[in-house]
Amino acid sequence: MAVDPCFLAFLRDVVDIWKPTATVNGRGLLEQGAYELRESAVPCALQPLRASLVAALTGQVGRISHVAYLEPTDVVAGDLLVERRVSAVLTADAHAGDRTIRLQADDGNGGWAVIGEGAEAELVLIEGVMGGEAQLSRPLAKAHAAQSFVWFSDCHEVVEVCDEAGAGHHLRLGLKQWGGAP
């Protein structure tokens, strides 16, 4: 299919696509799941869903809070779209198993963050930052070198996927703000 330059010009946001993963222990039971980065810097148009006044007043607004448009790619319900917002830098090496990391950042609230790039990227929940030290909700799964970027991010779970124009022209994703645990 030919590339549509008008549609590409509409894609002004950039997200990463994270896929859920899980491991099975020796007894065949699922261990805690995680998310792995599958695709970086995917151009898209991400916007809040605008519900009609009648739907909002009558409580008919569904669980979808945002809509994203993007070129066809491997994305399904349950995946995460992560929009990187603000960056900081690790000021010291962070080791697998650490629950605190040192940041070149002001004190503040926590939130979702991506540490590292590419195959070494890891999605974490920062509970808060004080004195440049960030507390994590769970231990790091990977090691990260000092000077690695830490991107404070907005996470959206894919709820529905529609091939809106048909024939693989573009995808419309129904999203909800994600508050789950990685």
Residue pairs with C-beta under 8 A, 6 or more apart in sequence:
1 167
1 168
1 169
4 169
4 170
7 69
7 71
7 169
7 170
8 43
8 71
10 45
10 69
11 43
11 44
11 45
11 69
11 70
11 71
12 43
12 45
13 43
13 44
13 45
13 46
13 68
13 83
14 41
14 42
14 43
14 44
14 83
14 84
15 42
15 44
15 46
15 68
15 70
15 81
15 82
15 83
16 37
16 39
16 40
16 41
16 42
16 81
16 82
16 84
16 114
16 121
17 37
17 38
17 39
17 42
17 73
17 74
17 75
17 79
17 80
17 81
17 82
18 35
18 36
18 37
18 38
18 79
18 80
18 81
18 82
18 123
19 35
19 36
19 38
19 79
20 33
20 34
20 35
20 78
20 79
20 80
21 33
21 34
21 35
21 36
22 30
22 31
22 32
22 33
22 34
23 30
23 31
24 30
24 31
25 31
32 181
34 123
34 141
34 182
35 80
35 123
35 182
37 114
37 118
37 119
37 121
37 123
38 74
38 79
39 73
39 74
40 117
40 118
40 121
42 70
42 73
43 70
43 71
44 68
44 69
44 70
44 81
45 68
45 69
45 70
46 66
46 67
46 68
46 81
46 83
46 156
46 175
47 66
47 67
47 68
48 65
48 66
48 67
49 61
49 64
49 65
49 66
49 67
49 174
51 61
54 60
55 61
63 159
63 176
64 159
64 160
64 174
64 175
64 176
65 156
65 175
65 176
65 177
66 156
66 175
66 176
66 177
67 172
67 173
67 174
67 175
68 81
68 156
68 172
68 173
68 175
69 164
69 170
69 171
69 172
69 173
70 170
70 171
70 173
71 170
71 171
72 163
72 168
72 169
72 170
72 171
73 171
75 81
75 158
75 161
75 171
75 173
76 158
76 161
77 158
77 159
77 160
77 161
78 157
78 158
79 157
79 158
80 123
80 155
80 156
80 157
80 158
80 178
81 155
81 156
81 158
81 173
81 175
82 112
82 114
82 123
82 153
82 154
82 155
82 156
83 153
83 154
83 155
83 156
84 114
84 151
84 152
84 153
85 151
85 152
85 153
85 154
86 151
86 152
87 149
87 150
87 151
87 152
88 103
88 104
88 105
88 149
88 150
88 152
89 103
89 104
89 147
89 148
89 149
89 150
90 101
90 102
90 103
90 104
90 115
90 144
90 145
90 146
90 147
90 148
90 149
90 150
91 102
91 103
91 104
91 132
91 146
92 101
92 102
92 146
93 143
93 144
93 145
93 146
94 101
94 102
94 115
94 140
94 143
94 144
94 148
95 140
95 143
96 139
96 140
96 141
96 142
96 143
97 139
97 140
98 136
98 139
98 140
99 135
99 136
99 138
99 139
99 140
100 133
100 134
100 135
100 136
101 115
101 133
101 134
101 136
101 140
101 144
101 150
102 132
102 133
102 134
103 129
103 132
103 133
103 134
103 150
104 132
105 129
105 132
105 134
105 150
106 129
107 129
107 130
107 131
108 128
108 129
109 128
109 129
110 125
110 126
110 127
110 128
110 129
110 134
110 135
111 125
111 126
111 152
111 153
112 123
112 124
112 125
112 126
112 152
112 153
112 154
112 155
112 178
113 123
113 124
113 125
113 126
113 150
113 151
113 152
113 153
114 121
114 122
114 123
114 124
114 150
114 151
114 153
115 121
115 122
115 124
115 140
115 144
115 148
115 149
115 150
115 151
116 122
116 142
116 144
116 148
116 149
117 148
117 149
120 142
120 144
122 140
122 141
122 142
122 144
123 153
123 155
123 182
124 136
124 137
124 138
124 140
124 182
125 136
125 137
125 138
125 181
125 182
126 134
126 135
126 136
126 137
126 152
127 134
127 135
127 136
127 137
128 134
128 135
129 135
134 150
137 181
138 181
138 182
154 177
155 177
155 178
156 175
156 176
156 177
156 178
157 175
157 176
157 177
157 178
157 180
158 173
158 174
158 175
159 173
159 174
159 175
159 176
160 173
160 174
161 171
161 172
161 173
161 174
162 171
162 172
162 173
162 174
163 169
163 170
163 171
164 170
164 171
164 172
